[in-house]
Amino acid sequence: MIRLRALGGALAIVVVLAGCATVAPSAVRSTNETAAAFEASGRLSAKRGSEGVAAHFTWSHAPSSDRFDVSTPMGQIVARLSGDPSGVRIERPGEAPVAYPDWGALTREVFGVAIPVDGLASWIQAQPVAGPAFDLERDAAGRPLVLRQQGWEIVYAYADAASSANPSRLVMRYPDTEPIEVRIAVDRWQLANTVR
């Protein structure tokens, strides 16, 4: 198994981030709808057992493709992860691209458990993935507070007390022999009009 540390921030983006942040949305969605295409950026950290990584990310999501740019705090891109129906690729400066058949294969290789990255596009919007059973707790404003789905628990926090439907922070936990915890702080959220 490839060690989490060896892949550094490049693979942590597959999951997501730490810290407090304010979301600067170009449009705020209703709390019951999922945007088909968006761009998000922020910070993430991922930890499994005693190993962990932290990075900045920019994520462009469309119904048939995803692109994650992972960078250092100074803005230098250290990896680009992209996925579409043909597979998933990791490109790092000065190295040959590495291909995987899907996000599940990549995360299984890295973390020892398949992380439902395909569901992350819904989870980052505080929505359950369509299909699989889920349990959802809401806050006093009616926004999702805790979502449990596919073995994961996702805890949400919002930038302001009542109006924002977009979460500014997520903490994702997966119980395992070495539990996985991913923290995501969304600094920027924008609905995208273009479908790639």
Number of C-alpha atoms within 10 A of each C-alpha: 8 11 12 21 15 11 13 19 25 27 26 28 30 22 20 31 27 21 15 16 19 17 23 17 16 11 13 14 15 12 15 12 12 18 16 16 20 20 17 21 21 25 26 28 23 28 20 19 11 7 13 17 22 26 27 29 30 21 21 19 24 20 13 12 17 20 19 23 22 31 21 15 12 7 11 11 18 17 23 22 23 20 21 17 9 11 14 21 19 21 17 15 10 6 8 9 13 12 17 16 14 17 22 18 17 23 20 14 16 20 19 17 15 14 23 18 18 15 15 17 23 17 21 22 22 27 19 24 18 9 6 8 10 15 10 16 12 12 12 9 12 11 24 25 19 20 20 18 18 14 13 17 20 24 20 24 21 21 18 12 9 12 11 20 23 25 26 26 29 28 21 23 20 19 11 12 8 14 12 21 22 25 24 31 27 30 19 17 23 18 18 17 10 10 12 12
